[in-house]
Amino acid sequence: MAARRLILSQFLPYRLSITMQAVSEGLATRYSHEFGITVPEWRGISALGEHQEMTARDIAPHARMNKTMVSRAVATLLERNILLRRENSGDRREAFLRLARRGDDIYAAIVPMALDYERKLLRDLPKAEIAALDRALTVLLHRADEEARAINDKINGDAE
């Protein structure tokens, strides 16, 4: 039996990936130009803007970045005085991070820009479709996380 062909332009993971890339690039171009920050740096800033203080280990899953990406972003943001670092007296291997005044200013400038960008992306969708899209994205993310865990469990189980 011949294998079915995969039509990339109709393959949901591909469509989600290229949509994410296009959406991310649209906003990233603007904040990169205006503030000289990268996507991983913005994700760190936005996580800290939302949660006030976090460790790099906490930022990683929240921002959906690996430890190396977070570490590099944090190092750059600390060097540029965008973040402040406070040692964790209970565990010297990690530190608590928060936005410095400069980071607060960047966050305050980008948030309205990001929300306006989101509004423009959604402007042609009725409220019911926006709500349906939100529900669908939530379900897809949950399902993707479940599938990734199952694959990891299988790989780790097979390795033992």
KOLMI-26165 format. One line per field, with one value per atom (N, C-alpha, C, CB): residue in three letters; x, y, z. Coordinates in steps of 0.2 Angstrom, whole numbers, plus 5000, padded with zeros to 4 digits. Glycine has a CB too. Layout:
N
res c(ala, ...)
xx c(X, ...)
yy c(Y, ...)
zz c(Z, ...)
//
This chain:
160
res c(met, met, met, met, ala, ala, ala, ala, ala, ala, ala, ala, arg, arg, arg, arg, arg, arg, arg, arg, leu, leu, leu, leu, ile, ile, ile, ile, leu, leu, leu, leu, ser, ser, ser, ser, gln, gln, gln, gln, phe, phe, phe, phe, leu, leu, leu, leu, pro, pro, pro, pro, tyr, tyr, tyr, tyr, arg, arg, arg, arg, leu, leu, leu, leu, ser, ser, ser, ser, ile, ile, ile, ile, thr, thr, thr, thr, met, met, met, met, gln, gln, gln, gln, ala, ala, ala, ala, val, val, val, val, ser, ser, ser, ser, glu, glu, glu, glu, gly, gly, gly, gly, leu, leu, leu, leu, ala, ala, ala, ala, thr, thr, thr, thr, arg, arg, arg, arg, tyr, tyr, tyr, tyr, ser, ser, ser, ser, his, his, his, his, glu, glu, glu, glu, phe, phe, phe, phe, gly, gly, gly, gly, ile, ile, ile, ile, thr, thr, thr, thr, val, val, val, val, pro, pro, pro, pro, glu, glu, glu, glu, trp, trp, trp, trp, arg, arg, arg, arg, gly, gly, gly, gly, ile, ile, ile, ile, ser, ser, ser, ser, ala, ala, ala, ala, leu, leu, leu, leu, gly, gly, gly, gly, glu, glu, glu, glu, his, his, his, his, gln, gln, gln, gln, glu, glu, glu, glu, met, met, met, met, thr, thr, thr, thr, ala, ala, ala, ala, arg, arg, arg, arg, asp, asp, asp, asp, ile, ile, ile, ile, ala, ala, ala, ala, pro, pro, pro, pro, his, his, his, his, ala, ala, ala, ala, arg, arg, arg, arg, met, met, met, met, asn, asn, asn, asn, lys, lys, lys, lys, thr, thr, thr, thr, met, met, met, met, val, val, val, val, ser, ser, ser, ser, arg, arg, arg, arg, ala, ala, ala, ala, val, val, val, val, ala, ala, ala, ala, thr, thr, thr, thr, leu, leu, leu, leu, leu, leu, leu, leu, glu, glu, glu, glu, arg, arg, arg, arg, asn, asn, asn, asn, ile, ile, ile, ile, leu, leu, leu, leu, leu, leu, leu, leu, arg, arg, arg, arg, arg, arg, arg, arg, glu, glu, glu, glu, asn, asn, asn, asn, ser, ser, ser, ser, gly, gly, gly, gly, asp, asp, asp, asp, arg, arg, arg, arg, arg, arg, arg, arg, glu, glu, glu, glu, ala, ala, ala, ala, phe, phe, phe, phe, leu, leu, leu, leu, arg, arg, arg, arg, leu, leu, leu, leu, ala, ala, ala, ala, arg, arg, arg, arg, arg, arg, arg, arg, gly, gly, gly, gly, asp, asp, asp, asp, asp, asp, asp, asp, ile, ile, ile, ile, tyr, tyr, tyr, tyr, ala, ala, ala, ala, ala, ala, ala, ala, ile, ile, ile, ile, val, val, val, val, pro, pro, pro, pro, met, met, met, met, ala, ala, ala, ala, leu, leu, leu, leu, asp, asp, asp, asp, tyr, tyr, tyr, tyr, glu, glu, glu, glu, arg, arg, arg, arg, lys, lys, lys, lys, leu, leu, leu, leu, leu, leu, leu, leu, arg, arg, arg, arg, asp, asp, asp, asp, leu, leu, leu, leu, pro, pro, pro, pro, lys, lys, lys, lys, ala, ala, ala, ala, glu, glu, glu, glu, ile, ile, ile, ile, ala, ala, ala, ala, ala, ala, ala, ala, leu, leu, leu, leu, asp, asp, asp, asp, arg, arg, arg, arg, ala, ala, ala, ala, leu, leu, leu, leu, thr, thr, thr, thr, val, val, val, val, leu, leu, leu, leu, leu, leu, leu, leu, his, his, his, his, arg, arg, arg, arg, ala, ala, ala, ala, asp, asp, asp, asp, glu, glu, glu, glu, glu, glu, glu, glu, ala, ala, ala, ala, arg, arg, arg, arg, ala, ala, ala, ala, ile, ile, ile, ile, asn, asn, asn, asn, asp, asp, asp, asp, lys, lys, lys, lys, ile, ile, ile, ile, asn, asn, asn, asn, gly, gly, gly, gly, asp, asp, asp, asp, ala, ala, ala, ala, glu, glu, glu, glu)
xx c(5004, 5000, 5004, 4995, 5003, 5007, 5005, 5006, 5011, 5010, 5006, 5017, 5002, 4998, 5003, 4993, 5001, 5006, 5004, 5005, 5009, 5008, 5008, 5013, 5002, 5002, 5003, 4995, 5009, 5012, 5007, 5019, 5005, 5000, 4994, 4999, 4992, 4986, 4987, 4982, 4994, 4996, 4996, 5003, 4991, 4990, 4997, 4985, 5001, 5007, 5011, 5011, 5012, 5015, 5012, 5016, 5005, 5001, 5002, 4994, 5001, 5002, 5009, 5001, 5014, 5021, 5022, 5026, 5020, 5021, 5017, 5020, 5011, 5007, 5011, 5000, 5013, 5017, 5023, 5019, 5026, 5032, 5030, 5036, 5025, 5023, 5021, 5018, 5017, 5014, 5020, 5009, 5024, 5030, 5034, 5034, 5036, 5040, 5038, 5042, 5031, 5028, 5029, 5020, 5028, 5029, 5036, 5025, 5040, 5047, 5051, 5050, 5049, 5053, 5052, 5050, 5046, 5045, 5049, 5038, 5049, 5052, 5060, 5049, 5062, 5069, 5072, 5070, 5068, 5070, 5070, 5066, 5065, 5064, 5068, 5057, 5069, 5072, 5078, 5067, 5080, 5086, 5085, 5092, 5079, 5079, 5076, 5074, 5078, 5076, 5070, 5082, 5067, 5061, 5062, 5059, 5067, 5068, 5069, 5074, 5072, 5073, 5066, 5078, 5062, 5055, 5051, 5052, 5052, 5048, 5050, 5049, 5056, 5058, 5056, 5066, 5056, 5053, 5046, 5055, 5042, 5035, 5033, 5032, 5037, 5035, 5036, 5040, 5042, 5043, 5038, 5050, 5036, 5031, 5025, 5030, 5023, 5017, 5017, 5015, 5023, 5024, 5028, 5026, 5031, 5035, 5042, 5031, 5042, 5048, 5048, 5050, 5053, 5054, 5061, 5050, 5062, 5069, 5069, 5070, 5075, 5076, 5072, 5083, 5073, 5070, 5062, 5071, 5059, 5052, 5050, 5050, 5054, 5053, 5053, 5059, 5057, 5058, 5051, 5063, 5048, 5041, 5036, 5039, 5036, 5031, 5032, 5031, 5038, 5039, 5040, 5045, 5039, 5040, 5047, 5035, 5052, 5059, 5063, 5062, 5069, 5073, 5078, 5077, 5081, 5085, 5091, 5088, 5094, 5099, 5097, 5102, 5091, 5088, 5087, 5082, 5084, 5083, 5089, 5079, 5094, 5100, 5104, 5105, 5104, 5107, 5103, 5107, 5096, 5092, 5093, 5085, 5093, 5094, 5101, 5093, 5106, 5113, 5113, 5118, 5110, 5110, 5106, 5107, 5100, 5096, 5099, 5089, 5103, 5106, 5112, 5109, 5116, 5121, 5119, 5125, 5113, 5110, 5106, 5106, 5106, 5103, 5095, 5105, 5093, 5085, 5082, 5084, 5086, 5084, 5089, 5084, 5086, 5089, 5089, 5086, 5095, 5096, 5096, 5102, 5093, 5093, 5095, 5087, 5100, 5102, 5096, 5108, 5095, 5091, 5095, 5087, 5094, 5098, 5096, 5096, 5091, 5089, 5093, 5082, 5095, 5098, 5102, 5092, 5109, 5113, 5114, 5120, 5112, 5112, 5107, 5111, 5102, 5098, 5097, 5091, 5094, 5093, 5086, 5098, 5083, 5077, 5078, 5073, 5074, 5075, 5069, 5076, 5070, 5064, 5066, 5062, 5061, 5063, 5066, 5057, 5072, 5074, 5070, 5082, 5071, 5068, 5067, 5070, 5073, 5074, 5069, 5081, 5069, 5065, 5058, 5066, 5056, 5049, 5047, 5048, 5051, 5050, 5049, 5056, 5053, 5052, 5046, 5058, 5044, 5038, 5032, 5038, 5032, 5027, 5026, 5028, 5031, 5031, 5028, 5038, 5031, 5029, 5022, 5034, 5019, 5013, 5007, 5011, 5007, 5001, 5003, 5001, 5009, 5011, 5009, 5019, 5010, 5008, 5000, 5011, 4997, 4990, 4986, 4987, 4989, 4987, 4988, 4990, 4994, 4995, 4990, 5003, 4989, 4984, 4977, 4984, 4975, 4969, 4969, 4968, 4974, 4974, 4974, 4981, 4977, 4977, 4970, 4982, 4966, 4959, 4954, 4958, 4955, 4950, 4945, 4953, 4946, 4941, 4937, 4945, 4939, 4935, 4930, 4940, 4924, 4918, 4920, 4912, 4917, 4919, 4918, 4915, 4913, 4912, 4918, 4905, 4920, 4926, 4932, 4927, 4933, 4939, 4939, 4939, 4933, 4932, 4933, 4925, 4931, 4932, 4939, 4927, 4942, 4950, 4953, 4952, 4952, 4955, 4954, 4952, 4948, 4946, 4950, 4939, 4950, 4954, 4961, 4953, 4964, 4971, 4973, 4974, 4969, 4969, 4969, 4964, 4965, 4964, 4970, 4958, 4972, 4978, 4984, 4979, 4985, 4991, 4991, 4992, 4986, 4985, 4986, 4978, 4983, 4984, 4992, 4980, 4995, 5002, 5006, 5004, 5005, 5009, 5008, 5007, 5002, 5000, 5004, 4993, 5004, 5007, 5015, 5006, 5018, 5025, 5027, 5027, 5023, 5024, 5024, 5019, 5019, 5019, 5025, 5012, 5027, 5033, 5039, 5034, 5040, 5046, 5045, 5046, 5039, 5039, 5041, 5032, 5038, 5040, 5048, 5036, 5051, 5058, 5062, 5060, 5060, 5063, 5062, 5061, 5056, 5054, 5058, 5047, 5059, 5063, 5070, 5061, 5073, 5080, 5082, 5082, 5077, 5079, 5079, 5074)
yy c(4994, 5000, 5006, 5000, 5011, 5017, 5022, 5021, 5025, 5030, 5036, 5032, 5038, 5044, 5050, 5046, 5055, 5061, 5066, 5063, 5069, 5075, 5081, 5075, 5085, 5091, 5097, 5092, 5099, 5103, 5109, 5106, 5112, 5118, 5117, 5121, 5110, 5108, 5105, 5104, 5104, 5101, 5106, 5098, 5104, 5109, 5111, 5106, 5106, 5109, 5114, 5103, 5112, 5117, 5124, 5114, 5124, 5130, 5134, 5129, 5131, 5134, 5137, 5129, 5133, 5136, 5142, 5130, 5142, 5147, 5153, 5146, 5152, 5158, 5161, 5155, 5157, 5159, 5163, 5153, 5161, 5164, 5171, 5160, 5171, 5177, 5182, 5176, 5180, 5184, 5187, 5181, 5183, 5184, 5189, 5178, 5188, 5193, 5200, 5190, 5200, 5207, 5211, 5206, 5209, 5213, 5213, 5210, 5208, 5208, 5213, 5201, 5214, 5219, 5226, 5219, 5227, 5234, 5234, 5235, 5230, 5231, 5230, 5226, 5226, 5225, 5232, 5220, 5235, 5241, 5247, 5243, 5247, 5253, 5252, 5253, 5245, 5244, 5239, 5241, 5237, 5232, 5226, 5236, 5223, 5217, 5211, 5218, 5205, 5199, 5196, 5194, 5192, 5188, 5185, 5183, 5181, 5178, 5183, 5174, 5189, 5194, 5197, 5200, 5198, 5201, 5196, 5202, 5190, 5185, 5185, 5178, 5186, 5187, 5193, 5186, 5198, 5205, 5204, 5210, 5201, 5201, 5196, 5198, 5191, 5186, 5190, 5180, 5194, 5198, 5203, 5200, 5206, 5212, 5209, 5215, 5203, 5200, 5197, 5194, 5194, 5191, 5195, 5184, 5200, 5204, 5201, 5206, 5195, 5192, 5185, 5194, 5182, 5175, 5173, 5174, 5167, 5164, 5162, 5158, 5162, 5160, 5153, 5159, 5148, 5142, 5143, 5137, 5148, 5149, 5152, 5153, 5156, 5160, 5154, 5165, 5149, 5145, 5142, 5139, 5138, 5135, 5141, 5131, 5146, 5151, 5154, 5157, 5155, 5158, 5153, 5163, 5147, 5141, 5142, 5141, 5143, 5143, 5138, 5150, 5135, 5131, 5135, 5127, 5131, 5134, 5139, 5129, 5136, 5140, 5146, 5136, 5146, 5153, 5158, 5151, 5155, 5160, 5162, 5156, 5158, 5160, 5166, 5154, 5165, 5170, 5176, 5167, 5176, 5182, 5186, 5180, 5182, 5185, 5188, 5180, 5185, 5188, 5194, 5183, 5195, 5201, 5206, 5199, 5204, 5209, 5212, 5206, 5208, 5210, 5215, 5204, 5213, 5217, 5224, 5213, 5224, 5231, 5234, 5229, 5232, 5235, 5235, 5242, 5230, 5230, 5225, 5227, 5221, 5217, 5218, 5209, 5216, 5216, 5209, 5221, 5207, 5201, 5201, 5197, 5196, 5196, 5189, 5199, 5187, 5180, 5177, 5180, 5171, 5167, 5164, 5161, 5166, 5164, 5157, 5168, 5154, 5147, 5143, 5146, 5145, 5141, 5146, 5138, 5146, 5150, 5149, 5150, 5143, 5142, 5146, 5134, 5149, 5153, 5159, 5149, 5164, 5171, 5173, 5176, 5178, 5181, 5186, 5183, 5187, 5192, 5196, 5189, 5203, 5207, 5213, 5211, 5217, 5222, 5228, 5224, 5230, 5237, 5242, 5238, 5248, 5254, 5254, 5261, 5253, 5253, 5247, 5252, 5242, 5236, 5238, 5230, 5241, 5243, 5248, 5247, 5253, 5257, 5254, 5263, 5249, 5245, 5241, 5240, 5238, 5234, 5239, 5231, 5245, 5249, 5252, 5255, 5252, 5255, 5249, 5257, 5243, 5238, 5235, 5232, 5235, 5232, 5235, 5233, 5242, 5245, 5243, 5252, 5243, 5241, 5234, 5242, 5229, 5222, 5222, 5218, 5225, 5224, 5227, 5228, 5233, 5236, 5231, 5242, 5228, 5223, 5217, 5220, 5215, 5209, 5211, 5207, 5217, 5220, 5220, 5227, 5222, 5223, 5216, 5226, 5211, 5204, 5201, 5199, 5203, 5200, 5204, 5199, 5210, 5215, 5212, 5221, 5207, 5205, 5199, 5203, 5197, 5191, 5194, 5186, 5191, 5192, 5190, 5189, 5193, 5191, 5183, 5194, 5180, 5173, 5169, 5171, 5171, 5168, 5169, 5170, 5174, 5176, 5171, 5183, 5170, 5166, 5159, 5167, 5157, 5150, 5149, 5149, 5154, 5153, 5152, 5159, 5156, 5156, 5149, 5161, 5146, 5139, 5134, 5138, 5135, 5130, 5130, 5131, 5136, 5136, 5133, 5144, 5134, 5131, 5124, 5134, 5121, 5114, 5111, 5112, 5114, 5112, 5112, 5116, 5117, 5118, 5112, 5125, 5111, 5106, 5099, 5106, 5098, 5091, 5091, 5091, 5096, 5096, 5094, 5102, 5097, 5096, 5088, 5100, 5086, 5079, 5074, 5077, 5076, 5071, 5071, 5073, 5077, 5078, 5074, 5085, 5074, 5071, 5063, 5072, 5061, 5054, 5051, 5052, 5055, 5054, 5053, 5059, 5058, 5059, 5053, 5065, 5051, 5045, 5039, 5045, 5038, 5032, 5032, 5032, 5037, 5037, 5036, 5044, 5039, 5038, 5031, 5043, 5028, 5021, 5016, 5020, 5018, 5013, 5013, 5015, 5019, 5019, 5016, 5027, 5014, 5011, 5003, 5012)
zz c(5000, 5000, 5000, 5006, 4996, 4995, 5001, 4988, 5003, 5009, 5006, 5012, 5011, 5009, 5009, 5014, 5004, 5004, 5009, 4996, 5011, 5016, 5011, 5021, 5012, 5008, 5013, 5005, 5013, 5018, 5020, 5017, 5015, 5015, 5019, 5008, 5020, 5023, 5030, 5019, 5031, 5037, 5043, 5037, 5048, 5054, 5057, 5059, 5059, 5063, 5059, 5065, 5052, 5048, 5048, 5041, 5047, 5046, 5053, 5045, 5059, 5065, 5066, 5071, 5063, 5064, 5060, 5062, 5053, 5049, 5051, 5042, 5054, 5057, 5062, 5059, 5067, 5073, 5071, 5077, 5066, 5064, 5061, 5058, 5056, 5053, 5059, 5048, 5063, 5069, 5073, 5073, 5075, 5079, 5076, 5081, 5069, 5066, 5065, 5059, 5064, 5063, 5069, 5062, 5075, 5081, 5083, 5087, 5082, 5084, 5080, 5082, 5073, 5069, 5072, 5062, 5075, 5078, 5084, 5079, 5089, 5096, 5095, 5101, 5090, 5089, 5086, 5084, 5082, 5079, 5084, 5073, 5088, 5093, 5099, 5095, 5102, 5108, 5108, 5113, 5102, 5101, 5105, 5103, 5106, 5109, 5105, 5115, 5106, 5102, 5105, 5103, 5101, 5104, 5110, 5098, 5112, 5118, 5124, 5118, 5122, 5127, 5129, 5125, 5124, 5125, 5129, 5118, 5127, 5131, 5139, 5128, 5140, 5147, 5150, 5147, 5146, 5149, 5150, 5144, 5146, 5146, 5152, 5140, 5153, 5159, 5165, 5158, 5166, 5172, 5173, 5172, 5167, 5168, 5170, 5161, 5168, 5171, 5178, 5166, 5180, 5186, 5191, 5185, 5189, 5193, 5195, 5200, 5198, 5200, 5199, 5207, 5195, 5194, 5193, 5187, 5194, 5192, 5185, 5197, 5182, 5175, 5174, 5173, 5179, 5179, 5178, 5185, 5181, 5181, 5174, 5186, 5171, 5165, 5159, 5164, 5159, 5154, 5152, 5156, 5156, 5154, 5153, 5159, 5156, 5155, 5148, 5161, 5146, 5140, 5134, 5140, 5136, 5131, 5128, 5126, 5132, 5129, 5133, 5130, 5130, 5134, 5138, 5129, 5143, 5148, 5145, 5152, 5139, 5136, 5133, 5130, 5130, 5127, 5133, 5123, 5138, 5144, 5147, 5149, 5148, 5151, 5146, 5151, 5140, 5136, 5136, 5128, 5136, 5136, 5142, 5135, 5148, 5154, 5155, 5160, 5153, 5153, 5149, 5150, 5143, 5139, 5143, 5132, 5145, 5149, 5155, 5150, 5159, 5165, 5163, 5169, 5157, 5155, 5153, 5149, 5150, 5147, 5153, 5141, 5159, 5164, 5163, 5165, 5160, 5159, 5164, 5152, 5167, 5173, 5179, 5171, 5185, 5191, 5194, 5196, 5197, 5199, 5207, 5196, 5211, 5218, 5219, 5221, 5223, 5225, 5229, 5229, 5228, 5232, 5238, 5227, 5244, 5249, 5251, 5255, 5249, 5250, 5245, 5250, 5239, 5234, 5230, 5229, 5231, 5228, 5220, 5231, 5218, 5211, 5207, 5210, 5210, 5206, 5209, 5206, 5205, 5207, 5205, 5204, 5209, 5207, 5203, 5214, 5197, 5192, 5192, 5185, 5191, 5190, 5185, 5197, 5183, 5178, 5182, 5174, 5179, 5182, 5179, 5179, 5181, 5178, 5171, 5181, 5168, 5160, 5157, 5158, 5161, 5159, 5159, 5163, 5165, 5166, 5160, 5173, 5158, 5153, 5146, 5152, 5145, 5139, 5139, 5138, 5144, 5145, 5144, 5152, 5147, 5147, 5139, 5151, 5136, 5129, 5124, 5127, 5125, 5121, 5122, 5121, 5128, 5129, 5125, 5137, 5125, 5120, 5113, 5121, 5111, 5104, 5103, 5103, 5107, 5106, 5106, 5112, 5111, 5111, 5105, 5117, 5102, 5096, 5090, 5094, 5090, 5085, 5085, 5086, 5091, 5092, 5089, 5099, 5091, 5089, 5081, 5092, 5078, 5071, 5068, 5068, 5071, 5068, 5068, 5072, 5074, 5075, 5072, 5082, 5069, 5067, 5063, 5064, 5058, 5054, 5056, 5047, 5062, 5065, 5070, 5069, 5069, 5074, 5081, 5072, 5086, 5093, 5094, 5098, 5091, 5092, 5089, 5089, 5084, 5081, 5085, 5073, 5087, 5092, 5098, 5094, 5101, 5107, 5104, 5109, 5099, 5096, 5095, 5090, 5092, 5091, 5097, 5087, 5102, 5109, 5112, 5114, 5111, 5114, 5110, 5114, 5103, 5099, 5101, 5092, 5102, 5103, 5110, 5103, 5115, 5121, 5121, 5126, 5117, 5117, 5113, 5113, 5108, 5104, 5108, 5097, 5112, 5116, 5121, 5120, 5124, 5129, 5126, 5132, 5120, 5117, 5115, 5111, 5112, 5110, 5116, 5107, 5122, 5128, 5130, 5134, 5130, 5131, 5127, 5131, 5120, 5115, 5116, 5108, 5118, 5119, 5125, 5120, 5131, 5137, 5135, 5142, 5131, 5130, 5126, 5126, 5121, 5117, 5121, 5111, 5126, 5130, 5135, 5134, 5138, 5142, 5138, 5145, 5132, 5128, 5127, 5122, 5125, 5124, 5130, 5121, 5135, 5142, 5144, 5147, 5143, 5145, 5141, 5145, 5135, 5130, 5132, 5123, 5134, 5136, 5142, 5136, 5146, 5153, 5152, 5158)
//
